[in-house]
Amino acid sequence: MPKIPHVLNGFNAYDDDTELVGVVSVELPNIEFLTETISGAGIAGELEVPIIGLLKSMEMTFKERTITSNSFELMKPGLNIITLRGSIQQQDKKTSLIEEIGMKVVVNYLAKSMNLGGLEQAKAMDNETKVEVVRIAVTVDNEPKILIDKMNHLCVIGGIDYLAAFRKNLGL
C-alpha cells in the first residue's frame, strides 16, 4: 500500500563523522543528463536526446546562519566526503499511521566557492558554500535509490546500472 510523504522532519550533516553544526539548509544537486540535438531523415524536425549515464555538472549549496569553526571544513581543497542523514515523516494510506523512515545522502565533492555572507548586528550572516558533486549515493528506508560516480562511470538508478555496457565496451 502506498505511503504519503509529509516532510523531512530533520537532518544532520557529517564531515568524516563529525557533525557540522550550523548548516541550516542544503540544496541538493540537479541531476541532468547531457543531451544532443539530432535531426535528419526519419525525424520530423529536431529531437533532443539524453546521453545515457553521462551527466552535466552537479552543484550543491550549503547554507549557514553564521560562520562557525566547521564552516571552513567544507572548503578544504581536494576530494571531500559529506554525509547527510535525515528522517522523513510519512503516512500509511491504508492504516493512516504516521511513521518515520531514514534517508541518507553521501556525497564526494570538490569545493568551489564560499560566500562569507553579510555583517549586520543581531542578524544572520547567511553564508553559503558551493561544491561540485563527483559522486552521490542516495538511500531511502535502507534501499539504494541512486548512485552516480562520474570518475568510475557509474550511473545506477533504481538498481539498474545504465553504464554497465558502456564500461564493458571501453574495456573498463
N, C-alpha and C positions, 0 to 999 in steps of 0.2 A: 504494500500500500504506500502511496506517495507521502512524502513529508513536505510540509510547507515551511520554507526557511523564513525566519523572522529577522534576526540581527546578529551581527558579530558582537557578542557580549563584552569581549575584551581581548587584548593581545599583549604579548611581550616580545621584545626584540633582544636577541642574544648575539654577541660577538665573541666567538671562542668560549661559549658557555658563561660569559659574563653578561648580566642583564644591562642593557643600555637604558638607563633611567633617563627620562626626559623626552623620549620620542613620543610625539603626540599623534602623528599620523604617518602613514606610508602610502605612497602612490605606487601601486604595483605596475609592472611594465605592460605595455600594449603588445600583444603577440600578433604580428602581422607578417604574412609570407611575402617574399619577394614576388613580383609579378612581371610578366612580359606581355606586351600587346602583340597579338598575331592578327594577320589579315591575309587574304588571298583567295584562291579558288576554293569553293566549297563553303565559304563563310560570308554571310550577308553583312559586310561591314567589318568591324573590329571586335576582338574578344580579348579581354584582359585575363590571362590565366595565372593562377598562383603556381609558383615553383615549389613542388612538394618538398617539405622538410627544410627549405632554406628561408631564413627569416631576416627581416630588417633589424636595424639597431633597436635594442630594448633598453629603455631608460627607466630607472626607479628614482623616486624622490622621498627623502626622509625629512619630515618637518618637526621642529622642536620649539618649545616656548622660549627657552633661553639657552645660551651656551652652557654646557656642563663639561666636566672633565672627560666624559665619554664622547662628547660631540666630535672630537678630532680623531677618534678611533675609526670613524667611517671614512676618513680622508687618507688613511695610510696608503702609500704608493704600493703598487703590485697587486696581485690577486688576493682578495679578501673573501671571507665567508660570513654571512649573516643568516640567522635562523629566526623566523617569525612563527610564534605559536599562538593560536587563537582558539576561542571557544565560541561555537556557533549555536545559537538557540533556534530550535525548530519544533514544529508541532506535527504529531502523527495525525493524518487526516481521518483515519478510521476511529481511533480512540480519543482524539483531542488532547492526548497527553503531551506536555511540553518536555523536551529533553535537550541535552547539550551534547554536541559532538565536537571532536577535535579537528583542527586544521593546522597544517604545518607547511611552511614555505621556506625552502633552503635555497639561498642564492649565492653564487660565486660572482664577484663583481670587481670592476676596476673603478676607482674613484675618479670622478670627472671635475666636479666643482663644488664649492661651498659658498653660499651667501650667508654672511655672518649676521644678517638681519639689521634691525634698527635699534637705536637707543632713545627711549622716551621714559621718563620717570613713571613708575607704577604701571608699566605696560609690558606685554610680552615682546620679546625681541624678534620672534618669528624667523629664526634662522633655518636654512634648509641645505641639504646636501644631495647632489645628483650623482648617480653612479650608472655605469654601463654594465648590463647583465651579460655574463658569459655563459652561465649555466643556471637553470631554475628547475626545481623539483617541487611539485605541489601534491600534498597528500590530504585527503578529506576522509574523516572517520576511519583512519588507518588503511585507506585504499589509495594506492598511487594513481593520480589522475593525469599528470603531465610531467614529462622530463624533456627538457631541451638543453642540449650541451653542444654549443657551436664548435668548440675545439675538437670534440670527439665524434662529430657527425651523428648526433643522436637527436631524434625527434619522435618521442613516444607519447602518443595521445590515446587515452582510454585503453591502454595495454597493447596498442599496435605500434610497432617500430616502423615508421614510414621511411627511414633511411637505410634499412637493412640491405635492400637490393643495391642501393647507391654505394654503400661501403663494400659490398661483395664485388661489384663491377669495377671499383677502383683498387681492389686488392688490399683493402684495409682490414 
